[in-house]
Amino acid sequence: MSFTAQDVKSLRDRTGAGMMECKNALTEAGGDQEKAIDLLRTRGAAKAAKRAEREATEGSVGAYIHMGGKIGVMVEVGCETDFVARNDQFQALVRDIAMHIAAAAPTSVSRDQIAADVLERERNVYREQMRESGKPEQIWDKIVDGKIEKFYAESVLLEQPFVKNPDQTVGQMITEISGKTGEKIEVRRFTRYQLGEQ
């Protein structure tokens, strides 16, 4: 299947990848735009994994105020260069993450930031639920593990479904933008304020 220069441009507009990357992906995908997008996303994720070891010393602090001043969020998102930090796509990402935090109220950026005692308390609650459910004891651990995964998906920013696109987690969205910018991007920290909460 052949493709035109317009197809390459269209793919570039949709993905933000370089012209040669788009042309190579279209060649490999036989001109199929959707397959080419999948190829570019896969390669972007692989490149992002390689970038994970690099330092993200630049970045931006973003703020978002919601519900007429009843919820406020500040988030620090890091990248590698000032050039990317000032980029419109990066700034939009910072705003989207702040808005997501306001809506979804995560408790931590990543799994490793959840305190061991909080996790143990959750496990104990789930085990007690299993005890009272009457389900066979040999399947309790598997069900508890599943509930812990759900707890992560509800509590951890990077694992929550992104509010503007629930088919993608916040972590996947960041990896996608990282693939487009060519730099490591990481959420360093956030604070969420809700009127009346301590």
N, C-alpha and C positions, 0 to 999 in steps of 0.2 A: 504494500500500500504506500503511495507517495504522499508527500505533504508539501505545502508551499511556505514561502517566507512569512506569509500572514499567519499561518498555523504556528510557526515558531514564535512570532511576536505575541500571539494570543496566549500561548502557553507561558511565555515569560510574564505577561501581564497578570495571569492567574496565579503564578507561583512565586514570582520575584527572583527566580533562578537566572543565572547568566545565559546569554544567547547560545553559546556552545553546549552548555549543559542541556538546554532545552532541545537543541537540534539532535544531540546524541540520544536523549531520552526518546524523542519521537522516532528516530531511526530504529532504536531497539524495540519500541512498542509498535512498529509497523504503521506509524501515522496515527494511532489511536490516542487521542488527547487524554482520556481518563487513565489509561494504562501508563502513559508518560507521566502524569501527575503522581500516580502511585510510586513509580520508579524514583522520581525526584524526592518525594516525601521520605522514602526508605533511605535514600542516600543522605538526605538532610539529617535524618535521625542518627545515622551512622557517624556523620561528621560531627554532630552535636556531642555524641558520646566521646569522641576524640578530644573535643574542646573542653570537656568537663575538668580536666587537670589544670587548665590555664587559669590565670588570675583575672578576676573581674573587679578591677580597682576603680573604674568609672561607674557612672550610672545616674540615677535620678530618684528624687523623693517625690511621690505623687500624693495628692489628697483628693478625697471625694466626700461631699456632704450630701446626705440623702434625707428624704421625708421632711423637708422644711427645717432642717437643722436638728433633727432628732437622732440621726446616726452620722458619725464622722469616721473617716479612715485615713490613716497615713501609712504609706508603704514605701520601702526602700528596695529598688530593683537595680542590680548591678550588671554592668557589661564591661567589655575590655577597653574601649576607646571613647574619648569625648565625642568623636565624630558620630558614632552610633548613638550615644546618649542624647545627642541633640536631634537625631533623625526622627521624622514624623511618625514612622512606623513604631519605633521604640517608645516614643511618648504616648502613642495610642495604646500600646500594650500596658504601660504603667497605669494609665487611666482605667483600662478594662480590668486590670487586676484589683485596683482599689475599689471599683464598683462591685466586682464580684465579692470581695471581702465584706462590703457593706451588706450585700444581699444574703450571702451564704454563711456568714459568721463562723469561719474556721477557727480552731483553737491553736493551731501551730502551722508552720510552713511545711515541715516534713515529718515523717514517722519518728525519726530519731529525736525529735524535740518533745515528744509526748513522754511525760515522766513515768517511770516504771510503776510507781504506786497507783497512778491513774489507770494504767493498762491492767494492772492486777485487780483493781476494784471492778473494772468492766468485766474481766474474766470471771470473777466471783459471782457477779450479778447473773451472767449468762449461765454459769454452772448451776446456780440456784434455780433459774428458770427451767433448766433441763431436769433437775431433780423433781420439780413440781409438775412437769409436763407428762410424766409417766412414760417417756420414751426410753427404749433400752439403753442401759448405761454404756455399752460398747460404742454407741454412735455419738455420745455426748461431746467428746473432744473435737470431732469433725464439725459438728454443728457450732460449737463454741468458736472454733477457728474461723468459720464462715461469718459468724456475727462480729468477730474482731475485724475482719476485712471490711465489713460494712461500716463499722465504727470508724475505721481509717478513711473510707470514702466520704463519710459525713463530716469528719473533724479536721482532716489534713488538707490544707490548701491545695497542694500539688496533685492530690488524688480526687478532689471534688470535681464533679461534672461542671464545666464552665457554664455560667448562667446564660450567656448569649448563644451557646452552642453545646447543648447537653450531650452530644455524641462524642465530645472531646473533653478530656480532663484539662485542668489548668496547666498541669505539667506538660501534656502533649502540645497545648497551644504555645507554651514557652519554647519547647523544642522546635516547633515549626518556625517560629519567628527567629530563633537562633540560627536555623538552617538558612533562612533568607538573608540575615545580616552577616553571617559568617563568623559570629562571635559567640562566646559563652555568655549566657544571660541567666541570672539567678535572682530569686527573691531572697533578700537577706533577712528582713524582719518586717513586721507590721503591727499597728496598734488600731484597735477598733473601739470606738466610744459609742455608747448608746445612752441617751438621756435617762437619768434615773438609776443606771446600773453602777455598781461599785467595781 
